[in-house]
Amino acid sequence: MRLDSRSVFQVSRRSFFRAAGTVTAAGLATEAVDFAKASTAAGSQNVYTRIGVKPFINLTATITISGGTLTLPEVKKAMEEASHYSVNIDELMENVGVRLSKLLGCEAGIVTSGAAAALTHATSACVAGADPECMKQLPDLSGLRNEVIMPRQSRNQYDHAIRTVGVQIVEVDSPREFHAALGRRTAMIAVLGTGEAKGKIRLEEMVEAARKWSVPVLVDAAAELPMKPNPYLSRGADLVAYSGGKIICGPQCAGLLVGRKELVAAAWLNSSPHHSFGRMMKVGKEEMMGMLAAVEAWVQTRDLKREYRQWEAWLAEISDAITKVSGIRTEMRPPAGASPFPVMNVEWDPERIDLTAGEIYNLLVNGEPRIMSHASGEGHSFLIRPVSIKPGEQVLAARRLVEIFSKAPKGGNRPAPKPPAASAAGRWEVDVEFVSGAARHNFYLETKENRISGLHLGRKLRGEMNGTIDGDRVRLRSRFPYEGMEIGYEFTGQISEDRMWGDLDLGEYGKGRWSARRIQST
């Protein structure tokens, strides 16, 4: 590696504008060199468009729903070559693991089918070890340790990968709670890498206490780069999980589990191709060799400082173009959390550009070229993350944003909302129809002119609800907090005297329908 893990992120405002000053010539050169490739996202014929799927320019970085990372050429080459041979998978993983341990300076490593699979296999290893009887009974934990301690700041939606083994997560929020929870039922301590520093108990204290009970410590570092020396193993952690489909630019369906040799070996036995709990999380020979190629490139040839400067230049190019539109402001921000790349905030004056971020999203994703963004909601700003932009696409993205902002209506031109056709205040009994299945919910609503607020009760969870009413059109939003994550609901539809009905948007959980009847007025 050609960088100090800290120095790459120390980028000043001055260096940003210096990069912006040199970007014009570079941008013109990029545009001229291979503009045809950049236009792939605009819908030219390719493997996706042949089946009716339209690719997009990705301003959201490496998130899975947007297709993940852009894999390195050497990764593609390794995967292609691997596909032409038959090998023994146990032999292959053993030798890949030896190579990974040398490259990353750890006792052992395996390739998994993503970071979430690494968390599941690590949990299985800590609960069942390599005992076939214990492995076969999972997720039945009878007679086995069945609790995983996790600090509150480490809770997130990927807890599911740990809970799927059958364990109960014990949340703690102080050293006292941690030490009280640690005991004979504890199978593992799980920590989110970026959450540990925000918590009230340090990794070293957890490790020291855990060793007295022979309890392993797992760190979820999915979005981070595997540095050498490893920042978590060097502090005493036993296992660390990484994603292969993020900044390391490996296969999207691959990840890494590194750490203590016997635990990594047990994790492998608890995974495919072995007939154990993790059999469904298969990683193929192609992903193994592609992931190894990505690690080799990271350790031996990649220059993250150079990549960082390129990302800055692309953001500067977009900024230079869109800030020529009156009312647009941009701000370069340093890396957030574990992500080693700059981000840029785009903000606009709603009096000059009367579009919400959600409306910007729709115009970008449904326009030409098609662009995926973080724009959402009723606000007037969004972040751009540059790491999944291909050379030339920054030109197309800037051009489209300028077009949208330039043609936007001016503030004050929107018609005022119509008086409510009926009052939404009161208690409502709500029937929700999902893609599969149904549930009975309840709304407790209050109104003030065209604004709605209140409480949304689901089957077990509850959350605050807010919305608007415009004539007979109603829009309601709520969020259910659940163990470090949230479930979002957006209800749109119509209202009459004692009924409401319409469409339901659950984000990543699909769409549905809803109907409500008033039980009590207020």
C-alpha positions in Angstrom: 0.0 0.0 0.0 1.3 3.4 -0.9 -0.4 5.5 1.8 -0.6 6.2 5.5 -4.1 5.3 6.5 -4.6 8.7 8.1 -2.9 11.1 5.7 -5.2 10.4 2.8 -8.1 12.0 4.6 -6.4 15.2 5.6 -7.6 17.3 2.6 -7.9 21.0 3.0 -10.4 23.4 1.4 -7.4 25.0 -0.4 -6.4 21.6 -2.0 -10.0 21.1 -3.1 -10.1 24.4 -5.1 -6.6 23.7 -6.4 -8.0 20.5 -7.8 -11.0 22.3 -9.2 -8.7 24.8 -11.0 -7.0 22.0 -12.9 -10.1 19.9 -13.6 -11.3 21.7 -16.8 -8.5 20.3 -19.0 -8.7 16.9 -17.4 -12.5 16.8 -17.8 -12.3 17.8 -21.5 -9.7 15.1 -22.0 -11.8 12.5 -20.2 -14.8 13.5 -22.2 -12.9 13.1 -25.5 -11.1 9.9 -24.6 -14.0 7.6 -24.0 -17.3 9.3 -24.0 -19.0 6.3 -25.6 -18.3 4.2 -22.5 -19.7 6.9 -20.2 -22.9 6.9 -22.3 -23.6 3.3 -21.4 -25.5 4.5 -18.5 -27.7 6.6 -20.8 -29.2 3.5 -22.3 -27.1 2.2 -25.2 -27.5 -1.5 -26.0 -25.8 -3.8 -23.5 -26.4 -6.9 -21.5 -28.9 -5.1 -19.2 -30.9 -3.2 -21.8 -31.5 -6.4 -23.8 -33.7 -7.6 -21.0 -35.4 -4.3 -20.3 -33.2 -3.0 -17.4 -31.8 0.5 -17.8 -28.4 1.1 -16.1 -27.7 4.5 -14.4 -24.9 6.8 -13.5 -24.4 6.0 -9.8 -23.9 9.0 -7.5 -24.6 6.9 -4.4 -21.2 5.1 -4.0 -21.1 1.3 -3.4 -24.4 0.5 -1.7 -25.7 -2.9 -2.6 -29.2 -1.8 -3.9 -27.4 0.4 -6.5 -25.3 -2.5 -7.8 -22.3 -2.2 -5.4 -18.8 -1.5 -6.5 -17.2 -1.2 -10.0 -14.9 -4.2 -9.8 -11.2 -3.9 -10.8 -10.0 -5.3 -14.1 -7.7 -7.7 -12.4 -10.7 -9.0 -10.4 -12.7 -9.6 -13.5 -9.7 -11.4 -15.1 -9.2 -13.7 -12.1 -12.9 -14.6 -12.0 -13.0 -15.3 -15.7 -9.9 -17.5 -15.5 -11.2 -19.3 -12.4 -14.4 -20.2 -14.2 -12.6 -22.5 -16.7 -11.3 -25.0 -14.1 -12.6 -27.5 -11.6 -11.0 -27.5 -8.2 -11.5 -28.9 -4.7 -13.2 -26.1 -2.8 -11.7 -27.0 0.6 -8.2 -27.1 -0.9 -8.8 -23.8 -2.7 -10.0 -22.0 0.4 -7.1 -23.3 2.5 -4.6 -21.9 0.0 -6.5 -18.7 -0.5 -6.5 -18.3 3.2 -2.8 -18.8 3.5 -2.3 -16.1 0.9 -4.7 -13.7 2.6 -3.0 -14.1 5.9 0.3 -13.1 4.4 -1.1 -10.1 2.6 -3.1 -8.8 5.5 -0.9 -9.8 8.4 -3.4 -12.0 10.2 -3.5 -15.6 11.4 -6.1 -16.7 8.9 -8.8 -15.6 6.5 -11.6 -16.9 4.4 -13.7 -15.5 1.5 -17.4 -15.3 2.3 -20.5 -14.4 0.2 -20.5 -10.9 1.5 -19.8 -9.2 4.9 -23.2 -10.3 6.2 -22.3 -13.9 5.6 -19.1 -13.4 7.4 -21.1 -12.2 10.4 -23.3 -15.3 10.3 -20.4 -17.8 9.9 -18.5 -16.0 12.7 -21.5 -16.4 15.0 -22.0 -20.0 14.1 -18.3 -20.6 14.8 -18.6 -19.0 18.2 -21.8 -20.9 19.1 -21.1 -24.4 17.7 -17.3 -24.4 17.1 -16.4 -27.2 14.7 -18.4 -29.9 16.6 -20.6 -31.6 13.9 -23.4 -32.3 16.4 -23.6 -28.7 17.5 -23.3 -27.5 14.0 -26.2 -29.7 12.8 -28.6 -28.6 15.5 -28.3 -24.8 14.6 -30.4 -22.7 14.9 -31.6 -24.8 17.9 -29.4 -23.6 20.7 -30.4 -26.1 23.3 -27.4 -26.7 25.6 -25.3 -24.1 23.8 -24.3 -20.5 24.6 -27.1 -18.4 23.2 -26.4 -14.7 23.8 -24.4 -12.1 21.9 -23.5 -8.9 23.7 -23.6 -5.7 21.6 -23.1 -2.1 22.6 -26.0 0.2 21.7 -23.9 2.2 19.3 -23.2 -0.9 17.3 -26.8 -1.9 16.7 -27.8 -1.7 13.0 -29.8 -3.5 10.3 -27.1 -6.1 9.8 -27.8 -7.5 13.3 -30.1 -9.9 11.4 -27.0 -11.7 10.1 -26.1 -12.5 13.7 -29.6 -13.2 15.0 -30.3 -15.6 12.2 -28.2 -18.3 14.0 -30.8 -18.2 16.8 -28.9 -16.1 19.4 -30.4 -13.4 21.5 -28.7 -10.0 21.3 -28.1 -8.4 24.7 -27.8 -4.6 24.2 -25.6 -2.7 26.7 -24.9 1.0 27.1 -22.3 1.3 29.8 -19.3 -0.6 31.3 -21.5 -1.6 34.2 -24.2 -3.1 31.9 -21.5 -4.9 29.8 -19.8 -6.6 32.7 -23.2 -7.6 34.2 -24.3 -9.1 30.9 -21.1 -11.1 30.4 -21.4 -14.7 31.6 -21.8 -18.4 30.9 -24.6 -17.8 28.3 -22.4 -15.4 26.3 -21.3 -16.9 23.0 -19.8 -13.8 21.4 -19.4 -10.0 21.7 -20.2 -8.2 18.5 -19.0 -4.6 17.8 -19.6 -2.3 14.8 -16.2 -0.8 13.9 -17.5 2.7 13.3 -19.8 2.4 16.3 -17.1 1.3 18.9 -15.5 4.8 19.1 -18.9 6.4 19.8 -19.7 4.0 22.7 -19.0 4.2 26.4 -16.8 1.1 26.6 -13.6 0.6 24.6 -12.7 -2.5 22.6 -9.7 -3.3 24.8 -11.9 -3.4 28.0 -14.4 -5.7 26.3 -11.6 -8.0 25.1 -9.9 -8.2 28.5 -13.2 -9.2 30.2 -14.2 -11.6 27.4 -11.0 -13.6 27.7 -11.8 -14.5 31.3 -15.0 -16.2 30.0 -13.4 -17.6 26.7 -15.7 -15.4 24.7 -14.6 -14.3 21.2 -15.0 -10.7 20.0 -16.2 -10.0 16.5 -15.9 -6.6 14.7 -18.1 -5.7 11.8 -15.9 -3.5 9.5 -17.9 -4.1 6.3 -17.3 -0.7 4.8 -13.7 -0.3 5.8 -10.5 -1.3 4.1 -8.4 -4.2 5.6 -5.4 -2.3 6.8 -2.1 -3.8 7.9 -1.6 -4.0 10.8 -5.3 -4.6 11.4 -6.7 -1.9 13.7 -9.0 -4.3 15.5 -7.0 -7.5 15.7 -4.1 -5.5 17.0 -6.4 -4.3 19.8 -7.4 -7.8 20.8 -10.4 -8.6 18.6 -10.7 -12.3 17.5 -12.5 -11.9 14.2 -13.1 -9.0 11.7 -15.6 -9.0 8.8 -15.2 -7.0 5.6 -17.2 -6.5 2.5 -15.6 -7.3 -0.9 -18.1 -5.2 -2.9 -17.3 -1.8 -1.5 -14.2 0.3 -1.6 -11.9 -2.7 -2.0 -13.6 -3.2 -5.5 -13.8 -7.0 -5.4 -16.7 -9.2 -6.4 -20.0 -7.7 -5.2 -21.1 -11.1 -3.8 -17.9 -11.6 -1.7 -16.5 -10.6 1.7 -13.7 -11.5 4.1 -13.5 -13.0 7.6 -10.1 -12.7 9.1 -8.7 -13.4 12.6 -7.9 -16.2 15.0 -7.0 -19.4 13.1 -9.2 -21.9 14.9 -12.3 -19.6 14.8 -11.8 -18.8 11.1 -11.5 -22.6 10.4 -14.7 -23.2 12.3 -16.4 -20.5 10.4 -15.4 -22.1 7.1 -16.8 -25.5 8.3 -20.0 -23.8 9.3 -20.4 -22.5 5.7 -20.8 -23.9 2.2 -19.9 -26.4 0.7 -20.3 -28.1 4.1 -23.8 -29.3 5.1 -24.1 -27.0 8.0 -26.2 -23.9 9.0 -24.4 -21.6 6.5 -24.8 -23.9 3.5 -27.1 -21.5 1.7 -24.4 -18.7 1.8 -22.3 -20.2 -1.0 -19.1 -18.6 -2.2 -17.8 -20.0 -5.5 -14.3 -20.5 -6.8 -14.8 -17.4 -9.0 -15.5 -15.2 -6.0 -12.7 -16.7 -4.0 -10.1 -15.9 -6.7 -11.7 -12.5 -7.5 -11.6 -11.5 -3.8 -8.0 -12.6 -3.5 -7.1 -10.5 -6.6 -8.8 -7.5 -5.0 -6.8 -7.9 -1.8 -3.6 -8.3 -3.8 -4.3 -5.1 -5.8 -5.1 -3.2 -2.6 -1.9 -4.3 -0.9 0.4 -4.1 -3.8 -0.6 -1.7 -6.5 -3.5 0.6 -5.6 -2.8 4.3 -4.8 -5.7 5.6 -2.7 -4.2 9.1 -2.6 -4.4 9.3 -6.4 -7.9 7.9 -6.4 -8.9 10.4 -3.8 -7.6 13.2 -6.0 -9.6 11.9 -9.0 -12.8 11.7 -6.9 -12.2 15.3 -5.8 -11.7 16.4 -9.3 -14.9 14.8 -10.5 -16.9 16.5 -7.6 -15.2 19.8 -8.4 -16.2 19.5 -12.0 -19.8 18.9 -11.1 -19.7 21.7 -8.6 -18.2 24.1 -11.1 -21.0 23.4 -13.5 -24.1 23.5 -11.2 -23.1 26.5 -9.1 -23.3 28.6 -12.2 -27.1 28.2 -11.7 -28.4 30.9 -9.3 -29.3 29.5 -5.9 -27.0 26.5 -5.9 -24.4 26.0 -3.2 -22.0 23.0 -2.8 -19.7 22.0 0.0 -16.9 19.5 -0.1 -16.9 17.3 3.0 -14.3 14.8 4.3 -14.9 11.1 4.5 -17.8 10.1 6.8 -17.1 7.2 9.1 -15.3 4.3 7.5 -15.6 5.5 3.9 -12.3 6.7 2.5 -13.6 9.1 -0.1 -14.8 12.7 -0.2 -18.5 13.6 -0.5 -20.2 16.8 -1.7 -23.3 18.3 -0.4 -25.5 20.0 -3.0 -28.0 22.6 -1.6 -30.4 25.0 -3.2 -32.5 28.0 -2.3 -36.2 26.9 -2.6 -37.2 30.5 -3.4 -35.1 30.2 -6.6 -35.5 26.5 -7.3 -38.9 25.3 -6.2 -38.1 21.5 -6.2 -37.8 19.2 -3.2 -35.0 16.6 -3.0 -37.6 13.9 -3.6 -38.7 15.6 -6.8 -35.0 15.9 -7.9 -34.6 12.2 -7.3 -37.6 11.4 -9.6 -36.3 13.7 -12.3 -32.8 12.1 -12.2 -33.9 8.5 -12.1 -36.6 8.9 -14.7 -34.6 11.2 -17.0 -31.9 10.8 -19.7 -29.3 9.9 -18.8 -30.7 7.9 -15.9 -29.0 8.9 -12.6 -29.3 7.3 -9.2 -28.9 9.7 -6.3 -29.3 10.2 -2.5 -31.9 12.9 -3.1 -35.0 12.2 -1.1 -37.7 13.7 1.1 -39.0 17.3 1.4 -35.7 19.0 2.0 -33.5 20.9 -0.4 -30.1 19.2 -0.4 -28.5 15.9 -1.0 -25.0 14.2 -1.0 -23.0 13.1 -4.0 -20.6 10.2 -3.5 -18.2 9.7 -6.4 -16.7 6.2 -6.1 -18.9 4.5 -8.5 -18.7 7.1 -11.2 -17.0 6.0 -14.4 -14.7 8.4 -16.2 -16.8 10.8 -18.3 -20.0 10.2 -16.3 -19.3 13.3 -14.1 -19.8 15.4 -17.3 -23.2 13.8 -18.0 -24.3 14.1 -14.4 -23.3 17.7 -14.2 -25.1 18.5 -17.5 -28.3 16.8 -16.3 -28.3 18.6 -13.0 -27.7 21.9 -14.6 -30.7 21.2 -16.9 -33.0 20.3 -14.0 -32.0 23.2 -11.8 -32.2 25.7 -14.7 -35.7 24.6 -15.7 -37.0 24.4 -12.2 -40.0 26.6 -11.2 -39.4 29.6 -9.0 -40.5 29.7 -5.4 -44.0 30.9 -4.7 -45.5 29.5 -7.9 -46.9 26.4 -6.3 -50.7 26.5 -5.7 -51.7 26.7 -2.1 -53.1 23.4 -0.8 -56.9 23.0 -1.0 -59.0 23.0 2.2 -59.4 19.5 3.6 -62.3 17.6 2.1 -62.7 15.9 5.4 -61.0 15.9 8.8 -58.3 13.3 9.4 -58.4 13.8 13.1 -59.3 10.8 15.3 -58.6 7.1 15.7 -58.4 5.0 12.5 -58.4 1.2 12.1 -56.1 0.5 9.1 -55.9 -2.7 7.0 -52.5 -3.0 5.3 -52.0 -5.4 2.4 -48.4 -6.2 1.6 -47.0 -8.0 -1.4 -47.7 -11.1 0.6 -49.8 -11.1 3.7 -51.8 -8.5 5.6 -51.9 -6.7 9.0 -54.2 -4.6 11.1 -52.7 -1.2 12.2 -54.0 1.9 13.9 -53.6 5.6 13.4 -54.2 8.2 16.1 -54.2 11.5 14.3 -54.5 15.3 14.9 -54.8 18.0 12.3 -53.9 21.7 12.1 -55.1 23.2 8.8 -53.4 21.1 6.1 -50.9 19.4 8.5 -51.4 16.0 10.1 -49.5 14.5 13.1 -50.0 11.6 15.4 -49.1 8.1 16.2 -48.9 5.0 14.0 -49.3 1.6 15.8 -48.3 -1.5 13.9 -48.6 -5.2 15.0 -45.9 -4.8 17.7 -44.1 -1.5 16.9 -45.1 2.1 17.0 -43.8 5.4 15.6 -44.6 9.1 15.1 -46.7 10.0 12.0 -46.7 13.2 10.0 -48.4 14.2 6.8 -50.4 16.6 4.7 -53.9 16.8 3.4 -54.7 18.6 0.1 -58.4 18.6 -0.7 -59.2 14.9 -0.8 -55.6 13.8 -1.2 -53.7 12.6 1.9 -50.0 11.7 2.4 -48.8 10.2 5.7 -45.2 9.1 6.7 -44.1 7.2 9.7 -41.0 5.3 10.9 -40.9 2.4 13.3 -37.6 2.1 15.3 -36.5 -1.4 15.8 -33.2 -2.5 17.5 -30.9 -0.1 15.8 -32.8 0.2 12.5 -36.0 1.8 11.2 -38.9 0.6 9.1 -40.4 3.4 7.0 -44.0 3.7 5.8 -45.4 6.2 3.3 -49.2 6.1 2.8 -50.7 8.1 -0.1 -54.3 8.2 -1.2 -57.7 9.7 -0.7 -59.9 10.7 2.3 -63.7 10.9 2.6 -65.8 11.5 5.6 -64.9 8.3 7.5 -62.6 6.4 5.1 -59.1 6.7 3.8 -57.5 4.4 1.2 -54.6 4.3 -1.3 -51.1 3.0 -2.0 -48.3 2.1 0.5 -44.6 2.5 -0.2 -42.3 0.5 2.2 -39.0 1.3 0.5 -36.8 -1.7 0.2 -39.7 -3.9 1.5 -41.9 -3.3 -1.5 -45.3 -1.7 -2.0 -48.8 -2.4 -1.0 -52.3 -1.1 -0.5 -54.1 0.3 2.6 -57.6 1.2 3.7 -58.7 2.8 6.9 -62.0 3.4 8.7 -62.6 6.0 11.4 -63.3 4.4 14.8 -63.4 7.6 16.8 -63.4 11.3 16.1 -61.6 14.0 18.1 
